[in-house]
């Protein structure tokens, strides 16, 4: 089974996948320009690229492309660069005293490789053990989506998800595994359409072998309804 292969890869990789920083590289003046100004500037740049490629921008099918791409970059696929868009992840007291791990799996990931600006598509599996606080389930999905919506490296994305949930929940006991396809590998270069990339980040109790294995076993559960 594919999931068994993934689990073996995680065991082999261990912590060696982690990059040196979980911060997305941004300039100090990244937010001095408004979204509307960014859209206009990107529109001009896309227009120039398309003209350089020899495309006829007077054609009905192409003339709106620079505007569409600019709006998509700012408002959609790179919207996670703007800290104002970070989801409000309110926590609640764990009044029912649930003391086991909570796993939210198969969260859809749509991101963009920062090296070629091509899509990264996959699934994230996130878990935490409450130390007195819980967070709404949908907020876990929103946190994944927020950090995915920026030019990314999968290792960094995995770390950012864990670190944000650790901050929100006030606990180190958070884990994340992402299995994703990178179109920069699948559609260009080596053009290997079968390969996918697995990254993991384990914090606190999840570094313990038995706890980590319990989390990975939950990922293997068949949840087709």
Backbone as CSV, one residue per row, in Angstrom:
resi,resn,N_x,N_y,N_z,CA_x,CA_y,CA_z,C_x,C_y,C_z
1,UNK,0.828,-1.195,0.000,0.000,0.000,0.000,0.867,1.252,0.000
2,UNK,0.360,2.327,-0.626,1.123,3.560,-0.696,1.424,4.128,0.677
3,UNK,0.447,4.063,1.599,0.651,4.659,2.913,1.772,3.972,3.667
4,UNK,1.945,2.650,3.482,3.041,1.936,4.131,4.385,2.439,3.619
5,UNK,4.442,2.705,2.310,5.669,3.246,1.726,5.970,4.616,2.318
6,UNK,4.914,5.442,2.479,5.086,6.778,3.053,5.638,6.687,4.470
7,UNK,5.060,5.784,5.286,5.496,5.647,6.667,6.943,5.193,6.751
8,UNK,7.341,4.290,5.845,8.736,3.855,5.812,9.659,5.004,5.448
9,UNK,9.212,5.856,4.501,10.016,7.008,4.102,10.184,7.979,5.265
10,UNK,9.117,8.179,6.042,9.191,9.078,7.194,10.209,8.566,8.195
11,UNK,10.182,7.251,8.469,11.125,6.662,9.412,12.559,6.835,8.919
12,UNK,12.770,6.692,7.605,14.107,6.811,7.037,14.593,8.258,7.055
13,UNK,13.675,9.189,6.750,14.052,10.599,6.685,14.340,11.161,8.066
14,UNK,13.498,10.767,9.041,13.652,11.287,10.389,13.492,12.796,10.402
15,UNK,14.453,13.494,11.038,14.392,14.951,11.122,15.292,15.610,10.075
16,UNK,15.894,14.824,9.182,16.895,15.367,8.270,16.312,16.298,7.223
17,UNK,14.972,16.275,7.044,14.367,17.097,6.007,14.250,18.558,6.392
18,UNK,14.358,18.869,7.693,14.029,20.214,8.170,14.989,21.250,7.608
19,UNK,14.414,22.362,7.083,15.242,23.447,6.578,15.685,24.323,7.734
20,UNK,16.585,25.285,7.456,17.198,26.068,8.525,16.268,27.121,9.099
21,UNK,15.235,27.520,8.361,14.335,28.556,8.848,12.914,28.285,8.394
22,UNK,11.957,28.575,9.298,10.553,28.398,8.950,9.927,29.697,8.481
23,UNK,10.724,30.743,8.348,10.200,32.037,7.928,10.201,32.143,6.403
24,UNK,9.091,32.621,5.855,9.042,32.906,4.423,9.874,34.158,4.155
25,UNK,10.820,34.108,3.214,11.682,35.273,2.984,10.905,36.435,2.358
26,UNK,10.724,37.490,3.130,10.006,38.686,2.683,10.866,39.920,2.915
27,UNK,10.773,40.886,2.015,11.462,42.145,2.204,10.758,42.987,3.273
28,UNK,11.482,43.914,3.862,10.909,44.771,4.901,9.775,45.646,4.375
29,UNK,9.824,45.955,3.073,8.806,46.841,2.488,7.698,46.058,1.777
30,UNK,7.536,44.787,2.142,6.614,43.906,1.416,5.180,44.416,1.400
31,UNK,4.783,45.179,2.403,3.376,45.582,2.506,3.189,47.099,2.444
32,UNK,4.196,47.790,1.892,4.076,49.236,1.722,3.230,49.587,0.502
33,UNK,3.069,48.634,-0.405,2.255,48.832,-1.600,0.907,48.148,-1.388
34,UNK,-0.184,48.824,-1.747,-1.520,48.254,-1.566,-1.754,47.097,-2.523
35,UNK,-2.767,46.286,-2.219,-3.110,45.164,-3.095,-3.472,45.646,-4.496
36,UNK,-4.196,46.739,-4.592,-4.582,47.267,-5.911,-3.356,47.695,-6.705
37,UNK,-2.392,48.312,-6.017,-1.155,48.713,-6.703,-0.361,47.486,-7.134
38,UNK,-0.322,46.467,-6.283,0.386,45.242,-6.649,-0.248,44.600,-7.882
39,UNK,-1.566,44.564,-7.921,-2.260,43.977,-9.070,-1.898,44.721,-10.346
40,UNK,-1.860,46.037,-10.300,-1.537,46.822,-11.495,-0.094,46.583,-11.936
41,UNK,0.829,46.521,-10.980,2.232,46.289,-11.319,2.437,44.893,-11.902
42,UNK,1.812,43.886,-11.284,1.951,42.512,-11.782,1.303,42.384,-13.156
43,UNK,0.184,43.043,-13.356,-0.479,43.038,-14.663,0.472,43.518,-15.753
44,UNK,1.191,44.592,-15.472,2.148,45.116,-16.458,3.266,44.110,-16.717
45,UNK,3.736,43.456,-15.646,4.819,42.482,-15.799,4.368,41.263,-16.597
46,UNK,3.167,40.755,-16.319,2.645,39.606,-17.060,2.428,39.980,-18.525
47,UNK,1.940,41.180,-18.754,1.763,41.678,-20.115,3.088,41.649,-20.867
48,UNK,4.157,42.095,-20.189,5.483,42.116,-20.818,5.984,40.701,-21.106
49,UNK,5.770,39.778,-20.173,6.206,38.391,-20.377,5.495,37.779,-21.576
50,UNK,4.185,37.982,-21.652,3.418,37.398,-22.746,3.830,37.978,-24.087
51,UNK,4.101,39.268,-24.114,4.569,39.890,-25.361,5.933,39.342,-25.760
52,UNK,6.807,39.155,-24.767,8.138,38.610,-25.039,8.047,37.204,-25.622
53,UNK,7.042,36.443,-25.175,6.833,35.091,-25.696,6.224,35.103,-27.094
54,UNK,5.829,36.274,-27.574,5.284,36.390,-28.926,3.784,36.258,-29.018
55,UNK,3.093,36.318,-27.876,1.638,36.173,-27.893,0.961,37.474,-28.301
56,UNK,-0.158,37.329,-28.985,-0.930,38.471,-29.480,-1.970,38.860,-28.428
57,UNK,-1.684,39.922,-27.692,-2.567,40.318,-26.595,-3.800,41.084,-27.065
58,UNK,-3.945,41.240,-28.375,-5.199,41.817,-28.884,-6.242,40.728,-29.119
59,UNK,-5.816,39.456,-29.042,-6.756,38.349,-29.222,-7.741,38.316,-28.048
60,UNK,-9.003,38.055,-28.339,-10.039,38.058,-27.304,-9.733,37.090,-26.162
61,UNK,-9.089,35.965,-26.476,-8.805,34.953,-25.459,-7.662,35.360,-24.536
62,UNK,-6.777,36.254,-25.006,-5.567,36.572,-24.258,-5.566,37.954,-23.614
63,UNK,-6.370,38.864,-24.121,-6.227,40.258,-23.692,-6.548,40.475,-22.208
64,UNK,-7.347,39.596,-21.620,-7.648,39.740,-20.199,-6.745,38.939,-19.284
65,UNK,-5.819,38.184,-19.858,-4.968,37.301,-19.059,-4.076,38.041,-18.063
66,UNK,-3.389,39.115,-18.455,-2.545,39.812,-17.464,-3.323,40.258,-16.228
67,UNK,-4.521,40.784,-16.403,-5.333,41.216,-15.277,-5.766,40.021,-14.419
68,UNK,-6.176,38.929,-15.084,-6.613,37.736,-14.348,-5.477,37.147,-13.523
69,UNK,-4.286,37.063,-14.133,-3.133,36.487,-13.428,-2.752,37.363,-12.237
70,UNK,-2.751,38.671,-12.433,-2.372,39.587,-11.354,-3.320,39.459,-10.173
71,UNK,-4.625,39.429,-10.446,-5.613,39.291,-9.370,-5.478,37.940,-8.682
72,UNK,-5.208,36.899,-9.449,-5.034,35.565,-8.876,-3.826,35.526,-7.947
73,UNK,-2.715,36.129,-8.375,-1.515,36.144,-7.538,-1.783,36.830,-6.208
74,UNK,-2.387,38.003,-6.235,-2.541,38.806,-5.029,-3.681,38.305,-4.141
75,UNK,-4.813,37.976,-4.753,-6.021,37.665,-3.976,-6.219,36.183,-3.681
76,UNK,-5.509,35.321,-4.410,-5.755,33.898,-4.249,-4.489,33.124,-3.901
77,UNK,-3.704,32.729,-4.905,-2.668,31.731,-4.648,-1.511,32.242,-3.796
78,UNK,-1.315,33.575,-3.703,-0.275,34.110,-2.823,-0.859,34.982,-1.714
79,UNK,-2.135,34.810,-1.443,-2.788,35.632,-0.423,-2.258,35.345,0.980
80,UNK,-1.645,34.188,1.183,-1.099,33.840,2.487,0.155,34.602,2.862
81,UNK,0.667,35.424,1.945,1.809,36.269,2.285,1.410,37.413,3.202
82,UNK,0.134,37.796,3.161,-0.353,38.954,3.898,-0.775,38.539,5.304
83,UNK,-0.082,39.016,6.340,-0.429,38.608,7.716,-1.842,39.019,8.126
84,UNK,-2.419,40.000,7.439,-3.793,40.391,7.763,-4.781,39.277,7.434
85,UNK,-4.374,38.341,6.585,-5.257,37.253,6.191,-5.082,35.999,7.056
86,UNK,-4.215,36.072,8.027,-4.026,34.902,8.898,-5.335,34.590,9.614
87,UNK,-5.765,33.325,9.604,-7.044,32.979,10.251,-6.997,33.193,11.752
88,UNK,-8.097,33.679,12.286,-8.219,33.846,13.727,-8.528,32.471,14.327
89,UNK,-7.565,31.920,15.024,-7.705,30.561,15.564,-7.981,30.633,17.055
90,UNK,-9.237,30.875,17.411,-9.621,30.949,18.819,-9.567,29.562,19.453
91,UNK,-9.139,29.531,20.702,-9.099,28.259,21.430,-10.201,28.232,22.488
92,UNK,-10.493,27.009,22.941,-11.531,26.800,23.939,-10.998,25.883,25.027
93,UNK,-11.550,26.022,26.215,-11.155,25.124,27.299,-11.578,23.691,26.972
94,UNK,-10.692,22.769,27.267,-10.970,21.353,27.044,-11.825,20.830,28.201
95,UNK,-13.085,21.277,28.250,-13.956,20.975,29.382,-14.303,19.495,29.505
96,UNK,-14.241,18.772,28.370,-14.567,17.344,28.429,-13.345,16.502,28.742
97,UNK,-12.207,17.167,28.995,-10.990,16.498,29.476,-10.506,15.404,28.526
98,UNK,-10.676,15.660,27.212,-10.155,14.703,26.232,-8.633,14.762,26.267
99,UNK,-7.999,13.634,26.593,-6.563,13.634,26.821,-5.733,12.916,25.772
100,UNK,-6.390,12.359,24.754,-5.658,11.664,23.694,-5.381,12.631,22.540
101,UNK,-4.621,12.153,21.550,-4.323,13.033,20.417,-5.554,13.226,19.540
102,UNK,-5.639,14.377,18.933,-6.672,14.673,17.943,-5.988,14.789,16.595
103,UNK,-6.510,14.075,15.613,-5.901,14.045,14.287,-6.885,14.563,13.249
104,UNK,-6.472,15.549,12.496,-7.232,16.036,11.341,-6.427,15.626,10.112
105,UNK,-6.939,14.647,9.355,-6.135,14.131,8.253,-6.779,14.419,6.911
106,UNK,-5.989,14.205,5.874,-6.429,14.404,4.488,-6.883,15.837,4.220
107,UNK,-6.184,16.810,4.808,-6.451,18.212,4.515,-5.835,18.534,3.160
108,UNK,-6.643,19.035,2.250,-6.157,19.324,0.906,-5.161,20.472,0.922
109,UNK,-4.032,20.269,0.259,-2.991,21.290,0.142,-2.875,21.721,-1.314
110,UNK,-3.086,23.011,-1.558,-2.779,23.623,-2.848,-1.772,24.726,-2.579
111,UNK,-0.553,24.541,-3.041,0.475,25.549,-2.832,1.236,25.767,-4.139
112,UNK,2.306,26.561,-4.063,3.081,26.905,-5.255,4.564,26.810,-4.935
113,UNK,5.285,26.042,-5.718,6.727,25.893,-5.538,7.408,27.234,-5.800
114,UNK,8.229,27.691,-4.856,8.856,29.001,-5.008,10.015,28.987,-6.008
115,UNK,10.426,27.815,-6.463,11.544,27.741,-7.401,11.113,27.897,-8.856
116,UNK,9.925,27.392,-9.193,9.441,27.482,-10.573,8.035,28.069,-10.679
117,UNK,7.433,28.408,-9.528,6.059,28.929,-9.484,5.081,27.974,-10.167
118,UNK,5.270,26.688,-9.891,4.355,25.656,-10.368,3.638,25.038,-9.164
119,UNK,2.471,24.433,-9.388,1.657,23.949,-8.262,2.288,22.815,-7.465
120,UNK,1.975,22.825,-6.183,2.199,21.708,-5.267,0.813,21.274,-4.802
121,UNK,0.477,20.002,-4.999,-0.865,19.517,-4.665,-0.733,18.246,-3.825
122,UNK,-1.415,18.222,-2.693,-1.315,17.025,-1.870,-2.243,17.045,-0.681
123,UNK,-1.858,16.292,0.358,-2.656,16.166,1.572,-1.764,16.406,2.794
124,UNK,-2.357,17.104,3.784,-1.677,17.299,5.065,-2.435,16.544,6.146
125,UNK,-1.689,15.984,7.087,-2.259,15.294,8.244,-1.691,15.975,9.485
126,UNK,-2.564,16.511,10.312,-2.137,17.327,11.452,-2.715,16.750,12.740
127,UNK,-1.922,16.778,13.804,-2.390,16.252,15.084,-1.837,17.079,16.238
128,UNK,-2.576,17.061,17.358,-2.063,17.673,18.580,-2.629,16.950,19.786
129,UNK,-1.963,17.131,20.916,-2.433,16.615,22.195,-2.708,17.825,23.072
130,UNK,-3.929,17.963,23.528,-4.334,19.139,24.302,-3.643,19.182,25.659
131,UNK,-3.226,20.390,26.042,-2.719,20.593,27.400,-3.704,21.448,28.198
132,UNK,-4.964,21.479,27.734,-5.991,22.261,28.397,-6.805,23.109,27.444
133,UNK,-6.294,23.264,26.203,-6.996,24.055,25.192,-7.232,23.220,23.941
134,UNK,-8.313,23.525,23.234,-8.599,22.890,21.949,-8.910,23.996,20.951
135,UNK,-8.777,23.666,19.675,-9.052,24.628,18.613,-10.095,24.027,17.680
136,UNK,-10.936,24.869,17.093,-11.944,24.380,16.166,-11.323,23.605,15.018
137,UNK,-11.967,22.512,14.625,-11.397,21.653,13.582,-11.159,22.413,12.286
138,UNK,-12.104,23.256,11.874,-11.948,23.976,10.606,-10.766,24.924,10.639
139,UNK,-10.391,25.381,11.848,-9.256,26.299,11.959,-7.954,25.604,11.595
140,UNK,-7.885,24.289,11.840,-6.687,23.546,11.456,-6.554,23.538,9.934
141,UNK,-7.682,23.337,9.249,-7.673,23.387,7.785,-7.285,24.778,7.286
142,UNK,-7.818,25.799,7.952,-7.548,27.180,7.524,-6.085,27.561,7.732
143,UNK,-5.483,27.064,8.802,-4.065,27.331,9.039,-3.219,26.691,7.942
144,UNK,-3.542,25.445,7.581,-2.839,24.786,6.477,-2.988,25.593,5.195
145,UNK,-4.204,26.014,4.905,-4.480,26.757,3.673,-3.760,28.102,3.653
146,UNK,-3.726,28.789,4.799,-3.083,30.098,4.872,-1.603,30.004,4.528
147,UNK,-0.896,29.067,5.140,0.541,28.960,4.890,0.835,28.341,3.513
148,UNK,-0.126,27.595,2.967,0.060,27.028,1.625,-0.060,28.100,0.546
149,UNK,-0.828,29.152,0.815,-1.091,30.175,-0.193,0.030,31.216,-0.236
150,UNK,1.191,30.751,-0.617,2.367,31.600,-0.810,3.408,30.778,-1.561
151,UNK,4.381,31.409,-2.188,5.465,30.605,-2.761,6.114,29.790,-1.646
152,UNK,6.230,28.482,-1.841,6.605,27.632,-0.717,7.684,26.615,-1.064
153,UNK,8.301,26.133,-0.002,9.098,24.913,0.021,8.355,23.980,0.969
154,UNK,8.168,22.739,0.599,7.305,21.864,1.394,7.817,21.685,2.817
155,UNK,9.136,21.626,2.980,9.683,21.493,4.330,9.257,22.676,5.199
156,UNK,9.371,23.881,4.631,9.009,25.081,5.378,7.520,25.094,5.705
157,UNK,6.693,24.723,4.736,5.252,24.682,4.949,4.911,23.772,6.128
158,UNK,5.520,22.603,6.179,5.270,21.651,7.262,5.626,22.258,8.613
159,UNK,6.773,22.923,8.671,7.230,23.541,9.910,6.321,24.697,10.324
160,UNK,5.892,25.500,9.364,5.049,26.656,9.684,3.708,26.228,10.274
161,UNK,3.141,25.165,9.726,1.865,24.655,10.248,2.023,24.228,11.700
162,UNK,3.075,23.459,11.983,3.306,22.976,13.344,3.564,24.143,14.295
163,UNK,4.421,25.067,13.893,4.776,26.173,14.780,3.585,27.079,15.063
164,UNK,2.714,27.293,14.080,1.533,28.125,14.312,0.574,27.445,15.278
165,UNK,0.353,26.155,15.107,-0.541,25.443,16.029,0.058,25.355,17.425
166,UNK,1.369,25.232,17.519,2.011,25.254,18.828,1.777,26.600,19.519
167,UNK,1.865,27.668,18.750,1.640,29.005,19.305,0.188,29.175,19.745
168,UNK,-0.742,28.750,18.889,-2.168,28.913,19.177,-2.579,28.097,20.395
169,UNK,-2.105,26.852,20.469,-2.539,25.934,21.519,-1.706,26.014,22.789
170,UNK,-0.552,26.666,22.701,0.307,26.751,23.871,0.905,25.428,24.271
171,UNK,1.210,24.591,23.292,1.817,23.285,23.576,2.782,22.920,22.462
172,UNK,3.814,22.165,22.813,4.756,21.656,21.814,4.243,20.384,21.141
173,UNK,3.178,19.796,21.690,2.716,18.483,21.244,1.863,18.592,19.984
174,UNK,2.526,18.913,18.868,1.862,19.073,17.574,2.695,18.357,16.519
175,UNK,2.016,17.753,15.544,2.721,17.045,14.471,2.026,17.291,13.138
176,UNK,2.807,17.196,12.063,2.246,17.346,10.715,3.036,16.485,9.734
177,UNK,2.314,15.807,8.858,2.901,15.076,7.732,2.218,15.569,6.462
178,UNK,2.993,15.878,5.451,2.446,16.292,4.157,2.972,15.356,3.075
179,UNK,2.078,14.883,2.230,2.421,14.073,1.054,1.895,14.819,-0.160
180,UNK,2.792,15.262,-1.035,2.352,16.135,-2.133,3.131,15.888,-3.412
181,UNK,2.465,16.183,-4.508,3.102,16.153,-5.826,3.541,17.566,-6.200
182,UNK,4.734,17.656,-6.771,5.284,18.932,-7.226,5.303,18.924,-8.749
183,UNK,4.557,19.830,-9.351,4.501,19.844,-10.803,5.822,20.275,-11.439
184,UNK,6.717,20.886,-10.664,8.042,21.185,-11.208,8.829,19.906,-11.442
185,UNK,8.435,18.827,-10.765,9.029,17.505,-10.993,8.167,16.694,-11.962
186,UNK,6.844,16.785,-11.789,5.929,15.946,-12.564,5.743,16.407,-14.006
187,UNK,5.770,17.727,-14.253,5.424,18.234,-15.584,6.596,18.828,-16.351
188,UNK,7.757,18.951,-15.723,8.935,19.488,-16.404,10.160,18.750,-15.846
189,UNK,11.336,19.109,-16.345,12.547,18.470,-15.845,12.508,16.970,-16.050
190,UNK,12.554,16.218,-14.965,12.565,14.759,-15.046,11.228,14.205,-15.496
191,UNK,10.137,14.969,-15.323,8.781,14.574,-15.734,8.363,13.220,-15.150
192,UNK,8.604,13.055,-13.900,8.213,11.833,-13.206,6.827,12.047,-12.605
193,UNK,5.811,11.533,-13.252,4.438,11.807,-12.829,4.012,10.950,-11.638
194,UNK,4.795,9.942,-11.285,4.408,9.047,-10.194,4.942,9.490,-8.830
195,UNK,6.024,10.249,-8.806,6.672,10.546,-7.535,5.923,11.607,-6.743
196,UNK,6.025,11.512,-5.422,5.501,12.538,-4.530,6.527,12.763,-3.427
197,UNK,6.360,13.859,-2.704,7.308,14.245,-1.664,6.619,14.182,-0.304
198,UNK,7.272,13.546,0.659,6.730,13.428,2.007,7.632,14.198,2.968
199,UNK,7.016,15.091,3.763,7.746,15.806,4.809,7.002,15.641,6.122
200,UNK,7.734,15.787,7.222,7.112,15.647,8.532,7.786,16.574,9.531
201,UNK,7.014,16.966,10.521,7.540,17.750,11.637,6.842,17.254,12.901
202,UNK,7.643,16.812,13.891,7.097,16.259,15.124,7.585,17.086,16.304
203,UNK,6.645,17.593,17.095,7.011,18.405,18.246,6.604,17.757,19.556
204,UNK,7.348,18.050,20.613,6.998,17.591,21.951,6.864,16.081,22.054
205,UNK,5.709,15.632,22.544,5.477,14.201,22.769,5.535,13.394,21.485
206,UNK,5.298,14.039,20.334,5.291,13.309,19.062,6.691,12.863,18.644
207,UNK,7.722,13.350,19.322,9.070,12.854,19.054,9.292,11.470,19.675
208,UNK,8.428,11.115,20.634,8.542,9.795,21.254,8.061,8.730,20.270
209,UNK,8.787,7.636,20.200,8.545,6.615,19.183,7.120,6.086,19.205
210,UNK,6.592,5.783,20.383,5.243,5.193,20.470,4.168,6.191,20.070
211,UNK,4.320,7.456,20.474,3.333,8.486,20.129,3.376,8.763,18.630
212,UNK,4.566,8.853,18.089,4.717,9.077,16.650,4.071,7.937,15.861
213,UNK,4.307,6.703,16.302,3.744,5.548,15.599,2.227,5.551,15.686
214,UNK,1.653,5.951,16.830,0.195,6.028,16.969,-0.375,7.018,15.953
215,UNK,0.255,8.175,15.842,-0.179,9.187,14.866,-0.114,8.639,13.447
216,UNK,0.996,8.007,13.108,1.152,7.478,11.755,0.165,6.347,11.479
217,UNK,-0.187,5.584,12.493,-1.193,4.528,12.325,-2.573,5.127,12.063
218,UNK,-2.891,6.236,12.705,-4.169,6.902,12.448,-4.268,7.329,10.982
219,UNK,-3.157,7.778,10.416,-3.152,8.210,9.019,-3.526,7.048,8.096
220,UNK,-3.208,5.832,8.501,-3.459,4.660,7.682,-4.927,4.250,7.681
221,UNK,-5.726,4.772,8.614,-7.131,4.353,8.695,-7.880,4.696,7.405
222,UNK,-8.713,3.786,6.989,-9.537,4.001,5.796,-10.761,4.820,6.195
223,UNK,-10.850,6.052,5.663,-11.981,6.926,6.027,-12.878,7.215,4.828
224,UNK,-12.971,6.252,3.923,-13.898,6.393,2.801,-15.304,6.072,3.267
225,UNK,-16.225,7.033,3.085,-17.600,6.840,3.558,-18.542,6.724,2.371
